[in-house]
Amino acid sequence: MTYQGVKFKTKMLGSEIPQDLRLEGLKDWCKKFHHYNLAPPYEGGSYGNLSFRLQDGQDQFIITGTKIGLKNELADDCFVRIQSCDLEKGTVYAHGMREPSSESMLHFAIYHQRKDVNAIFHGHCQKILSKASKLKITETVKEEPYGTVELVQGVLDILNDKSFLIMKEHGFISLGKNIKEAGELALQMYKKC
């Protein structure tokens, strides 16, 4: 897979850098995702994105920015606050110093549908993808291009109450009630492989 940039329109509502005590925990998990090759690097970034919901019952969240190398020491300005998304228009409304991750619409749709989910970690790991059927991990019906409404819909079609799933020929999503739970679930699945 070659990263080709964000495929939606971003409407920046402000340039304020996200501030939240949980950012330090998210930065630690970014490093772990790099260490275990759950978000492999490409020139200028990493294949993967991590986010957490800001407040119970609301769909706003903080996510890694696009073209972020998860192996790097990440400053707060590497993250973006998503206020909302318009899936029909393919528009993401955000605050921050850079464009949000290419899977921001996917994270928004999951937070909107699953009020029990407060953290979403998306990674790319060939070991996990190759063992998905053996481990009986639910998988989307077909491959869809990253960052698209079609991919979002494919995930929503199978999401139900699952905490870990595969996007066919793409990557995995690990969901949790908090950052630690989403990260530990991803590591458990990796170790099973």
CYANA upper distance limits for C-alpha pairs under 8 A (distance plus 0.5 A):
  3 TYR  CA     47 TYR  CA      8.49
  5 GLY  CA     66 THR  CA      8.31
  5 GLY  CA    102 SER  CA      7.44
  6 VAL  CA     66 THR  CA      8.10
  6 VAL  CA    101 SER  CA      7.76
  6 VAL  CA    102 SER  CA      5.27
  6 VAL  CA    147 GLY  CA      7.32
  7 LYS  CA    102 SER  CA      7.31
  7 LYS  CA    147 GLY  CA      6.31
  7 LYS  CA    148 THR  CA      7.29
  8 PHE  CA     90 GLY  CA      5.73
  8 PHE  CA     91 THR  CA      6.27
  8 PHE  CA     92 VAL  CA      7.60
  8 PHE  CA    102 SER  CA      8.28
  8 PHE  CA    147 GLY  CA      7.79
  8 PHE  CA    148 THR  CA      8.08
  9 LYS  CA     90 GLY  CA      6.70
  9 LYS  CA     91 THR  CA      5.16
  9 LYS  CA     92 VAL  CA      6.72
 10 THR  CA     91 THR  CA      6.19
 10 THR  CA     92 VAL  CA      5.35
 10 THR  CA     93 TYR  CA      6.52
 10 THR  CA     94 ALA  CA      7.59
 10 THR  CA     99 GLU  CA      7.54
 10 THR  CA    100 PRO  CA      8.42
 11 LYS  CA     91 THR  CA      7.44
 11 LYS  CA     92 VAL  CA      6.56
 11 LYS  CA     93 TYR  CA      5.34
 11 LYS  CA     94 ALA  CA      6.80
 12 MET  CA     93 TYR  CA      6.43
 12 MET  CA     94 ALA  CA      5.48
 12 MET  CA     95 HIS  CA      6.15
 12 MET  CA     96 GLY  CA      7.92
 13 LEU  CA     93 TYR  CA      7.05
 13 LEU  CA     94 ALA  CA      6.25
 13 LEU  CA     95 HIS  CA      5.94
 14 GLY  CA     94 ALA  CA      7.79
 14 GLY  CA     95 HIS  CA      5.25
 14 GLY  CA     96 GLY  CA      6.84
 15 SER  CA     95 HIS  CA      5.94
 15 SER  CA     96 GLY  CA      4.84
 15 SER  CA     97 MET  CA      5.72
 16 GLU  CA     95 HIS  CA      6.57
 16 GLU  CA     96 GLY  CA      5.61
 16 GLU  CA     97 MET  CA      7.49
 17 ILE  CA     76 ASP  CA      7.02
 17 ILE  CA     77 ASP  CA      5.87
 17 ILE  CA     79 PHE  CA      7.93
 17 ILE  CA     80 VAL  CA      7.63
 17 ILE  CA     95 HIS  CA      7.73
 17 ILE  CA     96 GLY  CA      5.46
 17 ILE  CA     97 MET  CA      6.99
 18 PRO  CA     62 ILE  CA      7.76
 18 PRO  CA     76 ASP  CA      7.06
 18 PRO  CA     77 ASP  CA      7.59
 18 PRO  CA     79 PHE  CA      7.10
 18 PRO  CA     80 VAL  CA      6.75
 18 PRO  CA     81 ARG  CA      6.50
 18 PRO  CA     95 HIS  CA      8.15
 18 PRO  CA     96 GLY  CA      7.17
 19 GLN  CA     23 LEU  CA      7.93
 19 GLN  CA     76 ASP  CA      7.74
 22 ARG  CA     26 LEU  CA      6.90
 23 LEU  CA     27 LYS  CA      6.61
 23 LEU  CA     76 ASP  CA      7.91
 24 GLU  CA     28 ASP  CA      6.87
 25 GLY  CA     29 TRP  CA      6.93
 25 GLY  CA    179 ILE  CA      7.74
 25 GLY  CA    180 LYS  CA      8.48
 26 LEU  CA     30 CYS  CA      6.71
 26 LEU  CA     50 LEU  CA      7.83
 26 LEU  CA     51 SER  CA      8.08
 26 LEU  CA    179 ILE  CA      7.31
 27 LYS  CA     31 LYS  CA      7.00
 27 LYS  CA     74 LEU  CA      7.09
 28 ASP  CA     32 LYS  CA      6.91
 29 TRP  CA     33 PHE  CA      6.52
 29 TRP  CA    183 GLY  CA      7.12
 30 CYS  CA     34 HIS  CA      6.88
 30 CYS  CA     50 LEU  CA      7.81
 30 CYS  CA     70 LEU  CA      5.65
 30 CYS  CA     71 LYS  CA      7.65
 31 LYS  CA     35 HIS  CA      6.59
 31 LYS  CA     70 LEU  CA      6.28
 31 LYS  CA     71 LYS  CA      5.88
 31 LYS  CA     72 ASN  CA      8.13
 32 LYS  CA     36 TYR  CA      6.63
 33 PHE  CA     37 ASN  CA      6.47
 33 PHE  CA     38 LEU  CA      5.33
 33 PHE  CA     39 ALA  CA      6.03
 33 PHE  CA     70 LEU  CA      7.91
 33 PHE  CA    123 GLY  CA      8.21
 34 HIS  CA     38 LEU  CA      6.57
 34 HIS  CA     39 ALA  CA      5.96
 34 HIS  CA     40 PRO  CA      6.85
 34 HIS  CA     41 PRO  CA      8.08
 34 HIS  CA     70 LEU  CA      6.38
 34 HIS  CA     71 LYS  CA      6.00
 35 HIS  CA     71 LYS  CA      8.05
 37 ASN  CA    125 CYS  CA      7.39
 38 LEU  CA     48 GLY  CA      8.18
 38 LEU  CA    123 GLY  CA      5.76
 38 LEU  CA    124 HIS  CA      5.96
 38 LEU  CA    125 CYS  CA      5.66
 39 ALA  CA     46 SER  CA      6.19
 39 ALA  CA     47 TYR  CA      5.34
 39 ALA  CA     48 GLY  CA      5.36
 39 ALA  CA     49 ASN  CA      8.37
 39 ALA  CA     70 LEU  CA      8.06
 39 ALA  CA    123 GLY  CA      5.48
 39 ALA  CA    124 HIS  CA      5.93
 39 ALA  CA    125 CYS  CA      7.62
 40 PRO  CA     46 SER  CA      6.01
 40 PRO  CA     47 TYR  CA      5.92
 40 PRO  CA     48 GLY  CA      8.12
 40 PRO  CA    124 HIS  CA      7.38
 40 PRO  CA    125 CYS  CA      8.28
 41 PRO  CA     45 GLY  CA      6.29
 41 PRO  CA     46 SER  CA      4.61
 41 PRO  CA     47 TYR  CA      6.65
 41 PRO  CA     69 GLY  CA      7.16
 41 PRO  CA     70 LEU  CA      8.25
 42 TYR  CA     46 SER  CA      6.04
 42 TYR  CA     47 TYR  CA      7.55
 44 GLY  CA     67 LYS  CA      6.27
 44 GLY  CA     68 ILE  CA      7.40
 44 GLY  CA     69 GLY  CA      6.92
 45 GLY  CA     66 THR  CA      8.08
 45 GLY  CA     67 LYS  CA      4.75
 45 GLY  CA     68 ILE  CA      4.97
 45 GLY  CA     69 GLY  CA      4.52
 45 GLY  CA     70 LEU  CA      7.67
 46 SER  CA     67 LYS  CA      7.23
 46 SER  CA     68 ILE  CA      6.58
 46 SER  CA     69 GLY  CA      5.47
 46 SER  CA     70 LEU  CA      6.50
 47 TYR  CA    123 GLY  CA      7.06
 47 TYR  CA    124 HIS  CA      6.83
 48 GLY  CA    121 PHE  CA      8.23
 48 GLY  CA    122 HIS  CA      5.79
 48 GLY  CA    123 GLY  CA      4.91
 48 GLY  CA    124 HIS  CA      6.90
 49 ASN  CA     63 ILE  CA      7.44
 49 ASN  CA     64 THR  CA      6.22
 49 ASN  CA    101 SER  CA      7.03
 49 ASN  CA    103 GLU  CA      7.86
 49 ASN  CA    121 PHE  CA      6.68
 49 ASN  CA    122 HIS  CA      5.78
 49 ASN  CA    123 GLY  CA      7.22
 50 LEU  CA     63 ILE  CA      6.20
 50 LEU  CA     64 THR  CA      6.37
 50 LEU  CA    119 ALA  CA      8.18
 50 LEU  CA    120 ILE  CA      6.42
 50 LEU  CA    121 PHE  CA      4.94
 50 LEU  CA    122 HIS  CA      6.61
 51 SER  CA     61 PHE  CA      7.14
 51 SER  CA     62 ILE  CA      5.90
 51 SER  CA     63 ILE  CA      4.66
 51 SER  CA     64 THR  CA      7.13
 51 SER  CA    107 HIS  CA      8.09
 51 SER  CA    119 ALA  CA      6.17
 51 SER  CA    120 ILE  CA      5.85
 51 SER  CA    121 PHE  CA      6.90
 52 PHE  CA     61 PHE  CA      5.99
 52 PHE  CA     62 ILE  CA      6.12
 52 PHE  CA     63 ILE  CA      7.31
 52 PHE  CA    118 ASN  CA      6.01
 52 PHE  CA    119 ALA  CA      4.65
 52 PHE  CA    120 ILE  CA      6.82
 52 PHE  CA    178 ASN  CA      7.92
 52 PHE  CA    179 ILE  CA      7.19
 53 ARG  CA     58 GLN  CA      8.14
 53 ARG  CA     59 ASP  CA      7.28
 53 ARG  CA     60 GLN  CA      6.54
 53 ARG  CA     61 PHE  CA      4.71
 53 ARG  CA     62 ILE  CA      7.10
 53 ARG  CA    111 TYR  CA      7.90
 53 ARG  CA    117 VAL  CA      8.40
 53 ARG  CA    118 ASN  CA      5.35
 53 ARG  CA    119 ALA  CA      6.63
 54 LEU  CA     58 GLN  CA      7.92
 54 LEU  CA     59 ASP  CA      8.27
 54 LEU  CA     60 GLN  CA      6.31
 54 LEU  CA     61 PHE  CA      5.47
 54 LEU  CA     62 ILE  CA      7.39
 54 LEU  CA    118 ASN  CA      8.47
 55 GLN  CA     59 ASP  CA      8.29
 55 GLN  CA     60 GLN  CA      7.83
 56 ASP  CA    115 LYS  CA      7.88
 56 ASP  CA    118 ASN  CA      8.20
 57 GLY  CA    115 LYS  CA      6.64
 58 GLN  CA    112 HIS  CA      8.31
 59 ASP  CA     83 GLN  CA      7.96
 59 ASP  CA     84 SER  CA      7.51
 59 ASP  CA    108 PHE  CA      6.98
 59 ASP  CA    111 TYR  CA      6.17
 59 ASP  CA    112 HIS  CA      6.14
 60 GLN  CA     81 ARG  CA      7.66
 60 GLN  CA     82 ILE  CA      6.03
 60 GLN  CA     83 GLN  CA      5.37
 60 GLN  CA     84 SER  CA      6.86
 60 GLN  CA    108 PHE  CA      8.14
 61 PHE  CA     81 ARG  CA      6.22
 61 PHE  CA     82 ILE  CA      5.90
 61 PHE  CA     83 GLN  CA      7.55
 61 PHE  CA    108 PHE  CA      8.31
 62 ILE  CA     79 PHE  CA      7.06
 62 ILE  CA     80 VAL  CA      6.05
 62 ILE  CA     81 ARG  CA      4.90
 62 ILE  CA     82 ILE  CA      6.62
 63 ILE  CA     79 PHE  CA      6.09
 63 ILE  CA     80 VAL  CA      5.97
 63 ILE  CA     81 ARG  CA      6.98
 63 ILE  CA     82 ILE  CA      7.91
 63 ILE  CA    100 PRO  CA      7.39
 63 ILE  CA    101 SER  CA      7.37
 63 ILE  CA    104 SER  CA      7.94
 64 THR  CA     68 ILE  CA      7.55
 64 THR  CA     78 CYS  CA      6.76
 64 THR  CA     79 PHE  CA      5.02
 64 THR  CA     80 VAL  CA      6.74
 64 THR  CA    100 PRO  CA      7.08
 64 THR  CA    101 SER  CA      6.40
 65 GLY  CA     78 CYS  CA      6.00
 65 GLY  CA     79 PHE  CA      5.51
 65 GLY  CA     80 VAL  CA      6.27
 65 GLY  CA     98 ARG  CA      6.75
 65 GLY  CA     99 GLU  CA      6.29
 65 GLY  CA    100 PRO  CA      4.77
 65 GLY  CA    101 SER  CA      5.24
 66 THR  CA     98 ARG  CA      7.86
 66 THR  CA     99 GLU  CA      6.29
 66 THR  CA    100 PRO  CA      5.74
 66 THR  CA    101 SER  CA      4.65
 66 THR  CA    102 SER  CA      6.81
 67 LYS  CA    101 SER  CA      8.13
 68 ILE  CA     78 CYS  CA      7.37
 70 LEU  CA     74 LEU  CA      7.95
 74 LEU  CA     78 CYS  CA      6.64
 75 ALA  CA     79 PHE  CA      8.46
 77 ASP  CA     96 GLY  CA      7.38
 77 ASP  CA     97 MET  CA      6.52
 77 ASP  CA     98 ARG  CA      8.16
 78 CYS  CA     97 MET  CA      8.12
 78 CYS  CA     98 ARG  CA      7.75
 79 PHE  CA     96 GLY  CA      7.59
 79 PHE  CA     98 ARG  CA      8.30
 79 PHE  CA    100 PRO  CA      7.98
 80 VAL  CA     94 ALA  CA      7.25
 80 VAL  CA     95 HIS  CA      6.45
 80 VAL  CA     96 GLY  CA      5.42
 80 VAL  CA     97 MET  CA      7.79
 80 VAL  CA     98 ARG  CA      7.52
 80 VAL  CA     99 GLU  CA      7.86
 80 VAL  CA    100 PRO  CA      6.20
 81 ARG  CA     94 ALA  CA      6.09
 81 ARG  CA     95 HIS  CA      5.65
 81 ARG  CA     96 GLY  CA      6.92
 82 ILE  CA     92 VAL  CA      7.75
 82 ILE  CA     93 TYR  CA      6.54
 82 ILE  CA     94 ALA  CA      4.91
 82 ILE  CA     95 HIS  CA      6.98
 82 ILE  CA    100 PRO  CA      8.28
 82 ILE  CA    104 SER  CA      8.27
 83 GLN  CA     92 VAL  CA      8.49
 83 GLN  CA     93 TYR  CA      6.09
 83 GLN  CA     94 ALA  CA      5.96
 83 GLN  CA     95 HIS  CA      7.89
 84 SER  CA     92 VAL  CA      6.76
 84 SER  CA     93 TYR  CA      5.80
 84 SER  CA     94 ALA  CA      7.74
 84 SER  CA    108 PHE  CA      7.76
 85 CYS  CA     90 GLY  CA      8.01
 85 CYS  CA     91 THR  CA      6.24
 85 CYS  CA     92 VAL  CA      4.96
 85 CYS  CA     93 TYR  CA      6.38
 85 CYS  CA    105 MET  CA      6.91
 85 CYS  CA    108 PHE  CA      7.29
 86 ASP  CA     90 GLY  CA      6.28
 86 ASP  CA     91 THR  CA      5.67
 86 ASP  CA     92 VAL  CA      6.96
 87 LEU  CA     91 THR  CA      7.05
 87 LEU  CA    105 MET  CA      7.48
 87 LEU  CA    149 VAL  CA      7.13
 90 GLY  CA    149 VAL  CA      7.84
 92 VAL  CA    104 SER  CA      7.94
 92 VAL  CA    105 MET  CA      7.47
 94 ALA  CA    100 PRO  CA      7.95
100 PRO  CA    104 SER  CA      7.02
102 SER  CA    146 TYR  CA      7.94
102 SER  CA    147 GLY  CA      5.64
103 GLU  CA    107 HIS  CA      7.00
103 GLU  CA    146 TYR  CA      7.55
103 GLU  CA    147 GLY  CA      5.40
103 GLU  CA    148 THR  CA      8.48
104 SER  CA    108 PHE  CA      6.65
104 SER  CA    147 GLY  CA      8.10
105 MET  CA    109 ALA  CA      6.65
105 MET  CA    147 GLY  CA      7.66
105 MET  CA    148 THR  CA      8.37
105 MET  CA    149 VAL  CA      8.06
105 MET  CA    152 VAL  CA      7.66
106 LEU  CA    110 ILE  CA      6.80
106 LEU  CA    147 GLY  CA      7.93
106 LEU  CA    149 VAL  CA      8.41
106 LEU  CA    151 LEU  CA      8.18
106 LEU  CA    152 VAL  CA      5.59
107 HIS  CA    111 TYR  CA      6.70
107 HIS  CA    120 ILE  CA      7.28
108 PHE  CA    112 HIS  CA      6.56
109 ALA  CA    113 GLN  CA      6.66
109 ALA  CA    152 VAL  CA      7.61
109 ALA  CA    156 LEU  CA      8.21
110 ILE  CA    114 ARG  CA      6.25
110 ILE  CA    117 VAL  CA      8.37
110 ILE  CA    156 LEU  CA      7.74
111 TYR  CA    115 LYS  CA      6.58
111 TYR  CA    117 VAL  CA      6.81
111 TYR  CA    118 ASN  CA      7.78
114 ARG  CA    161 ASP  CA      8.47
116 ASP  CA    177 LYS  CA      6.76
117 VAL  CA    175 LEU  CA      6.75
117 VAL  CA    176 GLY  CA      5.98
117 VAL  CA    177 LYS  CA      5.55
117 VAL  CA    178 ASN  CA      7.99
118 ASN  CA    175 LEU  CA      8.14
118 ASN  CA    176 GLY  CA      6.55
118 ASN  CA    177 LYS  CA      5.38
118 ASN  CA    178 ASN  CA      5.76
118 ASN  CA    179 ILE  CA      7.88
119 ALA  CA    175 LEU  CA      6.31
119 ALA  CA    176 GLY  CA      5.73
119 ALA  CA    177 LYS  CA      6.80
119 ALA  CA    178 ASN  CA      5.78
119 ALA  CA    179 ILE  CA      5.73
119 ALA  CA    182 ALA  CA      6.57
120 ILE  CA    173 ILE  CA      7.29
120 ILE  CA    174 SER  CA      6.34
120 ILE  CA    175 LEU  CA      5.28
120 ILE  CA    176 GLY  CA      7.16
120 ILE  CA    179 ILE  CA      8.24
120 ILE  CA    182 ALA  CA      6.85
121 PHE  CA    173 ILE  CA      6.23
121 PHE  CA    174 SER  CA      5.63
121 PHE  CA    175 LEU  CA      7.00
121 PHE  CA    182 ALA  CA      6.80
121 PHE  CA    183 GLY  CA      7.38
121 PHE  CA    186 ALA  CA      8.36
122 HIS  CA    171 GLY  CA      7.59
122 HIS  CA    172 PHE  CA      6.17
122 HIS  CA    173 ILE  CA      5.02
122 HIS  CA    174 SER  CA      6.87
123 GLY  CA    171 GLY  CA      6.17
123 GLY  CA    172 PHE  CA      5.98
123 GLY  CA    173 ILE  CA      7.15
124 HIS  CA    170 HIS  CA      7.31
124 HIS  CA    171 GLY  CA      4.85
124 HIS  CA    172 PHE  CA      6.71
125 CYS  CA    129 LEU  CA      6.86
125 CYS  CA    171 GLY  CA      7.00
125 CYS  CA    172 PHE  CA      8.09
126 GLN  CA    130 SER  CA      6.43
126 GLN  CA    171 GLY  CA      8.49
127 LYS  CA    131 LYS  CA      6.85
127 LYS  CA    190 TYR  CA      7.88
127 LYS  CA    193 CYS  CA      6.75
128 ILE  CA    132 ALA  CA      6.50
128 ILE  CA    172 PHE  CA      8.35
128 ILE  CA    189 MET  CA      7.62
128 ILE  CA    190 TYR  CA      6.66
128 ILE  CA    193 CYS  CA      6.69
129 LEU  CA    166 ILE  CA      7.51
129 LEU  CA    168 LYS  CA      8.42
129 LEU  CA    169 GLU  CA      7.91
129 LEU  CA    171 GLY  CA      7.32
129 LEU  CA    172 PHE  CA      8.07
131 LYS  CA    135 LEU  CA      6.57
131 LYS  CA    193 CYS  CA      7.03
132 ALA  CA    136 LYS  CA      6.44
132 ALA  CA    137 ILE  CA      5.54
132 ALA  CA    138 THR  CA      8.06
132 ALA  CA    139 GLU  CA      8.16
132 ALA  CA    166 ILE  CA      7.84
133 SER  CA    137 ILE  CA      6.56
133 SER  CA    138 THR  CA      8.42
137 ILE  CA    164 PHE  CA      7.72
137 ILE  CA    165 LEU  CA      6.41
137 ILE  CA    166 ILE  CA      7.38
138 THR  CA    158 ILE  CA      7.97
138 THR  CA    164 PHE  CA      8.19
138 THR  CA    165 LEU  CA      5.70
138 THR  CA    166 ILE  CA      6.75
139 GLU  CA    158 ILE  CA      8.09
139 GLU  CA    165 LEU  CA      6.32
139 GLU  CA    166 ILE  CA      5.04
139 GLU  CA    167 MET  CA      6.26
139 GLU  CA    168 LYS  CA      6.53
140 THR  CA    154 GLY  CA      6.30
140 THR  CA    155 VAL  CA      6.62
140 THR  CA    157 ASP  CA      8.40
140 THR  CA    158 ILE  CA      7.09
140 THR  CA    165 LEU  CA      8.48
140 THR  CA    166 ILE  CA      6.93
140 THR  CA    167 MET  CA      5.71
140 THR  CA    168 LYS  CA      6.01
141 VAL  CA    154 GLY  CA      7.52
141 VAL  CA    168 LYS  CA      7.55
142 LYS  CA    154 GLY  CA      8.14
142 LYS  CA    167 MET  CA      8.49
142 LYS  CA    168 LYS  CA      6.35
143 GLU  CA    151 LEU  CA      8.29
143 GLU  CA    167 MET  CA      7.50
143 GLU  CA    168 LYS  CA      5.43
143 GLU  CA    169 GLU  CA      6.33
143 GLU  CA    170 HIS  CA      7.70
144 GLU  CA    148 THR  CA      8.10
144 GLU  CA    150 GLU  CA      6.79
144 GLU  CA    151 LEU  CA      5.62
144 GLU  CA    154 GLY  CA      8.35
144 GLU  CA    168 LYS  CA      8.23
145 PRO  CA    150 GLU  CA      8.13
145 PRO  CA    151 LEU  CA      6.97
146 TYR  CA    151 LEU  CA      6.97
146 TYR  CA    170 HIS  CA      8.19
147 GLY  CA    151 LEU  CA      7.46
147 GLY  CA    152 VAL  CA      8.40
148 THR  CA    152 VAL  CA      7.01
149 VAL  CA    153 GLN  CA      6.64
150 GLU  CA    154 GLY  CA      6.66
151 LEU  CA    155 VAL  CA      6.84
151 LEU  CA    167 MET  CA      8.48
152 VAL  CA    156 LEU  CA      6.74
153 GLN  CA    157 ASP  CA      6.54
154 GLY  CA    158 ILE  CA      7.45
155 VAL  CA    159 LEU  CA      6.33
155 VAL  CA    167 MET  CA      7.59
156 LEU  CA    160 ASN  CA      8.05
159 LEU  CA    165 LEU  CA      8.26
163 SER  CA    173 ILE  CA      8.39
163 SER  CA    174 SER  CA      6.41
163 SER  CA    175 LEU  CA      5.34
163 SER  CA    176 GLY  CA      7.28
164 PHE  CA    172 PHE  CA      7.69
164 PHE  CA    173 ILE  CA      6.14
164 PHE  CA    174 SER  CA      5.16
164 PHE  CA    175 LEU  CA      6.72
164 PHE  CA    185 LEU  CA      8.23
164 PHE  CA    186 ALA  CA      8.34
165 LEU  CA    172 PHE  CA      6.19
165 LEU  CA    173 ILE  CA      6.00
165 LEU  CA    174 SER  CA      7.44
166 ILE  CA    170 HIS  CA      8.07
166 ILE  CA    171 GLY  CA      6.35
166 ILE  CA    172 PHE  CA      4.91
166 ILE  CA    173 ILE  CA      6.93
167 MET  CA    171 GLY  CA      5.82
167 MET  CA    172 PHE  CA      6.40
167 MET  CA    173 ILE  CA      8.28
174 SER  CA    182 ALA  CA      5.87
174 SER  CA    183 GLY  CA      7.74
174 SER  CA    185 LEU  CA      6.98
174 SER  CA    186 ALA  CA      6.23
175 LEU  CA    181 GLU  CA      8.03
175 LEU  CA    182 ALA  CA      5.31
175 LEU  CA    185 LEU  CA      8.30
176 GLY  CA    180 LYS  CA      8.09
176 GLY  CA    181 GLU  CA      5.37
176 GLY  CA    182 ALA  CA      4.64
176 GLY  CA    183 GLY  CA      8.39
176 GLY  CA    185 LEU  CA      8.40
177 LYS  CA    181 GLU  CA      6.82
177 LYS  CA    182 ALA  CA      7.77
178 ASN  CA    182 ALA  CA      6.94
179 ILE  CA    183 GLY  CA      6.70
180 LYS  CA    184 GLU  CA      6.48
181 GLU  CA    185 LEU  CA      6.58
182 ALA  CA    186 ALA  CA      6.98
183 GLY  CA    187 LEU  CA      6.91
184 GLU  CA    188 GLN  CA      6.59
185 LEU  CA    189 MET  CA      6.78
186 ALA  CA    190 TYR  CA      6.72
187 LEU  CA    191 LYS  CA      6.61
188 GLN  CA    192 LYS  CA      6.74
189 MET  CA    193 CYS  CA      7.12
